[in-house]
Amino acid sequence: MIQSINELKMLAMDSISKANSGHPGMALGSAPAMYALYNNIINVNPSEDKWINRDRFVLASGHASALLYGILHLSGFDISIEELKKFRQVNSITPGHPEIELTKGVDTTSGPLGQGIPMAVGMALAEQILASKYNKKDLNLIDHYTYALCGDGDMQEGVTQEAISLAGHLKLNKLIVLYDNNDVTLDGPLNNSFSEDVPKRFTACNWNVIKVRDGNDVERLLRALKKAKNSTKPTLIMYKSIIGMGSVNAGKSLTHGAPLDADDLIQLRESLGVSNEPFEISEEVYLDFKENLGKRGQEAYEKWLTIVEQYKEKYASDYEAFERAINSEIDFTSIDNYPIDLDNNIATRNASGKFLNLLSKDNDFIIGGSADVASSTKTYLEHSSAITSTNFIGQNINFGIREFAMASISNGMLLHGGVKPFIGTFLVFADYLKPALRLASLMSLPLICLFSHDSIAVGEDGPTHQPIEQLAMLRSIPNFSVIRPSNELTTKHAYKVAFQSKKPTAIILTRQNVETLYEVSEEDFAKGAYFVHEHLTAKYSLVATGSEVNLAMKCAQELEKDEILVNVISMPSFDLFEVQDAKYKRKIFKDYDKTISIEMASSFGWGKYAKHNISIDTFGKSGKASDVIKDYKFDVKSVTKKIKSIIKH
């Protein structure tokens, strides 16, 4: 055991030293805890790394990646010594912080402190939901644990507190967090900025807390882990460690994020009794992991396969439903058959609520909620109950006023698999959860974000609640789709696009009623931009999104009274349009200099498509929606006047 831990430590140091970059401090301090977890507790199978019933592990402190890559290599995952030598190098599978799409054995991309624990909460929540739904008295199809390793930095991030509060409320007892408490952060001693009693905080949030005085005491760590597995609450195992233990700078922030120098590495290797050359591992160490983690994981996997065969035979229809959920096979029949009344004026948030309820009723693995604004965002599923600590069968999650955690937890649910989460809040609060949207995009997680109250038409709530720059912010995120439908019909189309997407998607929704002034096919809508009013001889084009499409069409009608012909383009999605071929793009946007954008939000980003922008580059005002719109000159008369002035020039 001691030899395995010491060689694991040096393997991490060798990787960091060769890269001349990395974080040795936590890798040295938490090696015993990682050894205890991986070689003695966790059930994973390196030959089937995506096995649905495996235990999950989240390295919340993603900067300790060298330690994770080292233990994954020793455990038999497909990470070679050569890849460890490429640590932090371009195009390697051992990047500076773990990335799920690159490295087998990594259960989530991590690194931005704070988001790891919420994602672990999401994984644990998904496990409970699937276990409650599919497990039988005689056969447990889903039965595993979620583990996370975090440090002092995670404990200071607000999103961590949001998540631990909800996890304790829901009593997610199969969630176990290992807390490396070394009392040091990058800038110096932890007490420079942090003096709270963490165990009391977790206890107050309905967690089980186990303290281990010495993080090098593997036997005590193992006892703590085994005790945690029997808890009726989520568990925090808090162990004291020394950052950079064994280094001449042990206990100092110097070891947090800079490689040890050559002399320090030599003395560390000698003090640990590791005589191997750099990147050399003893056969005894490989055998240690093979006979423990390898054997245990393979046996657990084979046992599960036996359960699956028995389950298929006894509960065939339930297993079919389980597979459909795991593969996220959405049945769209209900919304495909939903008739659209073109004379019906309806807010797109209300239309969204209709389609969400229809879709989730036919697909019970669609699960989600809002940050305490379900009645406003229309994200409550009327046909189902809410998930509670005693009922995980429901499809509604009361996330509470925890926007950031809501998105991060939903990312964790998607990473687990078997559930299709959606989240809802006001568009202006997209700022609160943006880091989680970025991480979802980085991992290509198809999270559904329903953002309502999409413009100054929010009205009386005023500038604090009226989004201006949020659309531009969301559109700027790589691999993130933003769709702003303009009526009930296009909201229906947006649902089809979003729920089939392989990346996160935001559907942007109005508070106010909108008319359906045009029809468009699902195929044309999915192209991101299309004509809703076209004249072959028109020189100018108006392009708009959401409720402003109707505004543009009414302006076009006014202009025609003065014999001024313009085309009107509805552009619900920049990103969907950008993947179209060049010929289609030229067809829609014929003349940049004669294109005018209309959107009740920031002009930022529109310069790519239109030389002229009718927009709002200041914050909003409080008042009745109609009065605010008129004050900002977004009524038909004012916008028509602006268009005429542009055309005359």
Sequence and secondary structure as in RCSB ss.txt:
>XXXX:A:sequence
MIQSINELKMLAMDSISKANSGHPGMALGSAPAMYALYNNIINVNPSEDKWINRDRFVLASGHASALLYGILHLS
GFDISIEELKKFRQVNSITPGHPEIELTKGVDTTSGPLGQGIPMAVGMALAEQILASKYNKKDLNLIDHYTYALC
GDGDMQEGVTQEAISLAGHLKLNKLIVLYDNNDVTLDGPLNNSFSEDVPKRFTACNWNVIKVRDGNDVERLLRAL
KKAKNSTKPTLIMYKSIIGMGSVNAGKSLTHGAPLDADDLIQLRESLGVSNEPFEISEEVYLDFKENLGKRGQEA
YEKWLTIVEQYKEKYASDYEAFERAINSEIDFTSIDNYPIDLDNNIATRNASGKFLNLLSKDNDFIIGGSADVAS
STKTYLEHSSAITSTNFIGQNINFGIREFAMASISNGMLLHGGVKPFIGTFLVFADYLKPALRLASLMSLPLICL
FSHDSIAVGEDGPTHQPIEQLAMLRSIPNFSVIRPSNELTTKHAYKVAFQSKKPTAIILTRQNVETLYEVSEEDF
AKGAYFVHEHLTAKYSLVATGSEVNLAMKCAQELEKDEILVNVISMPSFDLFEVQDAKYKRKIFKDYDKTISIEM
ASSFGWGKYAKHNISIDTFGKSGKASDVIKDYKFDVKSVTKKIKSIIKH
>XXXX:A:secstr
 HHHHHHHHHHHHHHHHHHT S HHHHHHSHHHHHHHHHHT    TTSTT TTS EEEESSGGGHHHHHHHHHHH
T S  HHHHTTTT TT SS SS  TTTSTT  S   STTSHHHHHHHHHHHHHHHHHHH  SS  S    EEEEE
EHHHHHSHHHHHHHHHHHHHT TTEEEEEEE SEETTEEGGGT    HHHHHHHTT EEEEES TT HHHHHHHH
HHHTT SS EEEEEE  TTTTSTTTTSGGGTSS   HHHHHHHHHHHT  S TT   HHHHHHHIIIIIHHHHHH
HHHHHHHHHHHHHH HHHHHHHHHHHTT    HHHHT    TT  EEHHHHHHHHHHHHHHH TTEEEEESS HH
HHT   TTS B BTTB   SEEE  S HHHHHHHHHHHHHH S EEEEEEEGGGHHHHHHHHHHHHHTT   EEE
EE  SGGGGGG TTTS SSHHHHHHTSTT EEE   SHHHHHHHHHHHHH SS EEEE  SSEE       HHHH
TTS EEEE  TT  EEEEE TTHHHHHHHHHHHHHHTT  EEEEE S HHHHHTS HHHHHHH   GGGEEEE S
S  TTGGGT SEEE   S    S HHHHHHHTT SHHHHHHHHHHHHH 
